[in-house]
C-alpha cells in the first residue's frame, strides 16, 4: 500500500507516465489483488481501514489513494487492474463501496461547478 501511495504522489508520475514503471506498478497491483483474494479478510479489512501514509490520517485512505491514482492513470491496463483491486476490496469490506461513493460523488460535484 505504501509503494502505491508513493507512486500516486510522485510528481513525475502525475505529469506524465513513464513506460519504465508499467511493469512495476502492474506487479504491485497484481500482488495486492492476490493478497486480497487469498488473505484473511479480517486482517485485510483492518489493514485497509487503518493504513495512513506519512502526514495523513483517516480511515480508508488507501481506497481514496486508489481512486485518485485511477483518475490520474492513462494506461488502460493499469486502470483495469485498479478497478479489480477496488472491487475485491469492496467484496472483502462493504464499507469500501461507501468510501468509493463518497470519493466519486465529491468528484461529480466538482464537475458541476466547472
MODELLER restraints for C-alpha pairs under 7 A, 6 or more apart:
rsr = mdl.restraints
at = mdl.atoms
rsr.add(forms.Gaussian(group=physical.xy_distance, feature=features.Distance(at['CA:1:A'], at['CA:62:A']), mean=6.83, stdev=0.5))
rsr.add(forms.Gaussian(group=physical.xy_distance, feature=features.Distance(at['CA:2:A'], at['CA:53:A']), mean=6.78, stdev=0.5))
rsr.add(forms.Gaussian(group=physical.xy_distance, feature=features.Distance(at['CA:5:A'], at['CA:65:A']), mean=6.31, stdev=0.5))
rsr.add(forms.Gaussian(group=physical.xy_distance, feature=features.Distance(at['CA:7:A'], at['CA:13:A']), mean=6.76, stdev=0.5))
rsr.add(forms.Gaussian(group=physical.xy_distance, feature=features.Distance(at['CA:8:A'], at['CA:69:A']), mean=5.43, stdev=0.5))
rsr.add(forms.Gaussian(group=physical.xy_distance, feature=features.Distance(at['CA:14:A'], at['CA:72:A']), mean=6.66, stdev=0.5))
rsr.add(forms.Gaussian(group=physical.xy_distance, feature=features.Distance(at['CA:26:A'], at['CA:78:A']), mean=6.41, stdev=0.5))
rsr.add(forms.Gaussian(group=physical.xy_distance, feature=features.Distance(at['CA:29:A'], at['CA:81:A']), mean=6.56, stdev=0.5))
rsr.add(forms.Gaussian(group=physical.xy_distance, feature=features.Distance(at['CA:29:A'], at['CA:82:A']), mean=6.94, stdev=0.5))
rsr.add(forms.Gaussian(group=physical.xy_distance, feature=features.Distance(at['CA:33:A'], at['CA:85:A']), mean=5.44, stdev=0.5))
rsr.add(forms.Gaussian(group=physical.xy_distance, feature=features.Distance(at['CA:36:A'], at['CA:44:A']), mean=6.79, stdev=0.5))
rsr.add(forms.Gaussian(group=physical.xy_distance, feature=features.Distance(at['CA:36:A'], at['CA:88:A']), mean=6.59, stdev=0.5))
rsr.add(forms.Gaussian(group=physical.xy_distance, feature=features.Distance(at['CA:36:A'], at['CA:89:A']), mean=6.76, stdev=0.5))
rsr.add(forms.Gaussian(group=physical.xy_distance, feature=features.Distance(at['CA:37:A'], at['CA:88:A']), mean=6.98, stdev=0.5))
rsr.add(forms.Gaussian(group=physical.xy_distance, feature=features.Distance(at['CA:41:A'], at['CA:92:A']), mean=5.92, stdev=0.5))
rsr.add(forms.Gaussian(group=physical.xy_distance, feature=features.Distance(at['CA:45:A'], at['CA:92:A']), mean=6.94, stdev=0.5))
rsr.add(forms.Gaussian(group=physical.xy_distance, feature=features.Distance(at['CA:45:A'], at['CA:93:A']), mean=6.07, stdev=0.5))
rsr.add(forms.Gaussian(group=physical.xy_distance, feature=features.Distance(at['CA:48:A'], at['CA:60:A']), mean=5.82, stdev=0.5))
rsr.add(forms.Gaussian(group=physical.xy_distance, feature=features.Distance(at['CA:48:A'], at['CA:62:A']), mean=6.46, stdev=0.5))
rsr.add(forms.Gaussian(group=physical.xy_distance, feature=features.Distance(at['CA:49:A'], at['CA:59:A']), mean=5.00, stdev=0.5))
rsr.add(forms.Gaussian(group=physical.xy_distance, feature=features.Distance(at['CA:49:A'], at['CA:60:A']), mean=4.64, stdev=0.5))
rsr.add(forms.Gaussian(group=physical.xy_distance, feature=features.Distance(at['CA:50:A'], at['CA:59:A']), mean=5.54, stdev=0.5))
rsr.add(forms.Gaussian(group=physical.xy_distance, feature=features.Distance(at['CA:50:A'], at['CA:60:A']), mean=6.59, stdev=0.5))
rsr.add(forms.Gaussian(group=physical.xy_distance, feature=features.Distance(at['CA:51:A'], at['CA:61:A']), mean=6.57, stdev=0.5))
rsr.add(forms.Gaussian(group=physical.xy_distance, feature=features.Distance(at['CA:51:A'], at['CA:62:A']), mean=6.59, stdev=0.5))
rsr.add(forms.Gaussian(group=physical.xy_distance, feature=features.Distance(at['CA:52:A'], at['CA:58:A']), mean=6.89, stdev=0.5))
rsr.add(forms.Gaussian(group=physical.xy_distance, feature=features.Distance(at['CA:52:A'], at['CA:61:A']), mean=6.24, stdev=0.5))
rsr.add(forms.Gaussian(group=physical.xy_distance, feature=features.Distance(at['CA:64:A'], at['CA:103:A']), mean=6.74, stdev=0.5))
rsr.add(forms.Gaussian(group=physical.xy_distance, feature=features.Distance(at['CA:66:A'], at['CA:82:A']), mean=6.74, stdev=0.5))
rsr.add(forms.Gaussian(group=physical.xy_distance, feature=features.Distance(at['CA:70:A'], at['CA:79:A']), mean=5.65, stdev=0.5))
rsr.add(forms.Gaussian(group=physical.xy_distance, feature=features.Distance(at['CA:70:A'], at['CA:82:A']), mean=6.42, stdev=0.5))
rsr.add(forms.Gaussian(group=physical.xy_distance, feature=features.Distance(at['CA:73:A'], at['CA:79:A']), mean=6.47, stdev=0.5))
rsr.add(forms.Gaussian(group=physical.xy_distance, feature=features.Distance(at['CA:89:A'], at['CA:96:A']), mean=6.56, stdev=0.5))
rsr.add(forms.Gaussian(group=physical.xy_distance, feature=features.Distance(at['CA:90:A'], at['CA:96:A']), mean=4.90, stdev=0.5))
rsr.add(forms.Gaussian(group=physical.xy_distance, feature=features.Distance(at['CA:90:A'], at['CA:97:A']), mean=5.51, stdev=0.5))
